[in-house]
């Protein structure tokens, strides 16, 4: 909740009760926000779940399956949920990427359990929040990437992103990087020179992480084959910086990679809080002459 740029920012988490066609429990899915005709809605797609109880056997009791390739739409104001089936989305997929701009969601990559593959799929899902019932349409594009479980970070206030990490197959990590731009014409994907990976990253079988803010990604790589260091991870912070005076459009993107050791750092307690800025009463009596 924010009532001004200098007011205290509070983050709240509330459970929202949904009515209508509610999706089943799942993981490896994506949820995106779309805006259309002055309205906003959440779009859920993909994911993986346990095999339905009626289809389980002793051998497959803990087996998982891809959820049906349906699109769920949430109206957060009224808590309404609706499900939509589109002919272009014929296979379930999980651990894909989803990027949203206005009324469009771009669904990129992902893994399919049925074929045990990562086809280079790219779909553009358009959601029009019309009065009465929404209108959904889908289009398959030809500039997809074969990737799953990738990490994405934003490079600024505009719809520009960097994709890093992920897997090309069960035994091959994707060591390349890509830039993604969303504009009025659609989606544009370009290769980006990756950092010089360390041997630990190159030879590891798994890696994971997440965005650490704009143009920054935190990677975690487990130690493998080292009996003296079981259950340990190396952490790396990968920074994609723009050369020049911070103008992304005029500079050339470069990136650096550094190992981060958190063993001696003091963890934040749950009750601790970081706060920057001024209270409203401080603004009224400010002596620096600035509004």
N, C-alpha and C positions, 0 to 999 in steps of 0.2 A: 504494500500500500504506500503510494508516494503522492504527496500533495504539493510538490514543488521540488525543484532541483536541489535545494539546500535543506530540505526537510529530511528527517530521519527515515530511512528505508527499512521497512519490516517485511520479511518473507513469511508467508503463512501457508500451511498445508492443510487442506480440508478434504475430507472424503465426500465424494459426490454420489448420491444415490441415483442410479439410472433406471429409467422405465422404458419399456418397449422391447426391442430385440437386442438383448445384452450379449456381448461376446463372451466366449468361454475363457477360462484361465489360460495363459500362454506366456511364452518368453521368446526373445529373438524377433519381436515385432517392432513396428515404428508407429509413432503418433505425431501428426503434423497439424499445424494450425493454418486454416485457410480463411480468407476474407472475400466476401462477395456481396454486392448490393447493400453495403453498410452492416452486414452481419458477419459473425465469426463462428467457426465450428471446428471440431477436432476430427481428424481423419485417421482411423486405425487400419493398418493392413499387415497381413502376414503373421508369422510367428509359428511356434511349435508347441505342442501340448502332449500330454499322455494319451495313449490310445484309449478310446471310449471304453467304459467298464464292460459294456455288453459284448465287445469284440476281443477282450483280452483272454489269453490262455495262460497256462502255467509258465510256458516258455516266454511269452511276450508280455508278462504282467507289468514290467517297468519300461516297455517300449514307448517311444515317442513318435509322433507323426506330424507332418506339416498341417497346419490348420487349413480349412478350405479357403481358396483364393477369393474371399469376399471382402468388401470394403464396408467398414462400420463408420457411421457418421454420428457424432455427439453434439447435441445442442446443450452447452453448459449452462445457459441461462435457465432453461426449463427442465434440464436433466433428461431429455428425450434421446433415445438411441435407435437408429435404423440401420438395416443391413442391405447392401446392394450387390448384385451379381452382374459382372460385365464380361462379355464374351472374350475380350482380349486377354483377360486374366484367367488362364485355364489351369495353371499349375500353382501349387502352394510354394512359397519361398520364405526363407527366414534369414536373419542376420544380414539384411540388405541395408541400403542407405535410402533415406527419404529427405528431399529438399523441397521447401515450399516457398512460393512467391505469389502473393495475392490469391487468386482462385485456382492455382495449379500446384500439384504435388508431383515431383519427379522421383520415381522409384527406380533405384539403380542397383544392379548386381543381385547378390543373394545366393543362398544354397538351397537346393531342392533335394529332399530325402528320396523321393521317388526314383530319380535318375542318378542320385549321388553325384551331382555335377553343379558347377557354377557357371551357367550360361551367361554370356554378355548381354543381359537384358536391360532395357531402359524403357520405361513407360511414362507417359505424361497423363496424369489424371486431372481432369478439370471438374470443379465442383461449383455449380451455380446455385446459390442459396435463394431460390425464388420464393415468392409468396405462396404458401400452401405446402408444396413438396419440393425437395431439391432435385436438380437435374445433374446427373453424373455422366461423363463420357471419358473414354480412354483411347490413347493412341500409342502404338508401339514405334519407338524410334530406333535408329540404326547405329547410334554412337555409344553403345553401352560398354561396360567394363566387366570382365570376369573377376569377381572379387566378393568376399564375404567377411564379415566381422571387421570392417575397416573403421578407422578413426577419422573424424572430420573436424576441422576448426575453421572459424570464420576469420577473414582477413580484414574486416572493417565493417562500417555501418551498412555498406551496400551488400548486395547478394553475391559475394565472392567468397569462395571456400577453397581449402586445401584438403585433399584426401591422402592419408598415409596409412601404412600397415595393411592388415588383413591377410587373406589367404587366396591363392590361385587354385590350390588343390589341397587335399588332406595332408600332403607331405611337403608342400611348397608355399612359403610365405611370399607375399607380394612386396618386394623391396622397392618398387617404383613409387613415385608420387605423382599426383595430378592436381591441376587447378580446375575449378568449376565456377562458371559464371552464369547467373540467371538474369535475363533481361526481357524486354518486351518481345523479342524475336524467339526466345526459347532458351535452351541450355547449351553451353559451350564447354567442352572438356579438352584440356590441353595437357601434355606431359610436362612435368616439372622436375628439374634436376634434384635427385635425393641427396641427403647428407652422406658423408663417408661413414658407413656403418662400422661399428666396432666388431671385432671377431666374435664376441659374445652374442651380439645380435644376429650376425650372419649365420652362425652355426646353431642357434637355438631352434627348437622345433615349434615353440609357442611364444607368443608375445601379446600383450594387451595394454590398454591404457585409455586415455581420454583427452579431451580438449582441456588445456590449462589456461584458457583465455584466448584473446585474438592472436593469431599467428604463432601459437605455442601449443605443444602437445607433450604430455607426460607419458613415457613408455615404461613398462615393467617387463623385465626379462628374467625368468627363473634360471637359477644356476642348475646346470645339468651335468651329470657325470662327475660330481665332486663330492665324495663321501664326507669330507671334512666340513662341507658347507651345505647340509641338507636344509630344505625349506627356506632358502634365502632368495632374494630377488635383487637384481640391479635395476636402478631407476635412472632413466635418461630424460632430460628435458630437451626437446627439439624445437628450435626457434627458426621461424621463417621471417626474415627481416627484409625490408625494402631499402635498397641503397639510395642515397641522396638525402633530400630534406623531408623524408617521410611521405612523399607524394607517390602513392602506389602506381598511379597511371604513368608517371614519368620515369620511374626507376626500374631496376632489374631486381627480381627477387632472388635472394640467396638464403642459405640456411646454415645453421650451426647446430652442433650436438654436444652436450656435455653431460657427464655422469653426475648424478645428484646423490649424495649420501645423507640419509635421514636418520642414521642410527643414533646420533648424539643430540638430535633436536628434541625440544620439549613439545609433546603433543598438546593440542588445544583441548581443554575440557569441554564437555557439552554445554556448560553454563557460560563459557567465555563468549565474548562478542567483539567484533571489529566494527568500529564506527568512525566515519570520516564526514566532516562537514560542520555546519553550524545549526543551532536551534533557531526557530523563528524569532524569539525575542532578541537574540544576538544580532540578527540582521537589522532590526529596527534601530538599535543604538550603535551601529557600526560607525567608527570614526574614520574609516579609510576613504569615505566619499564614494564608494562603489555601490551600485544598486545590487 
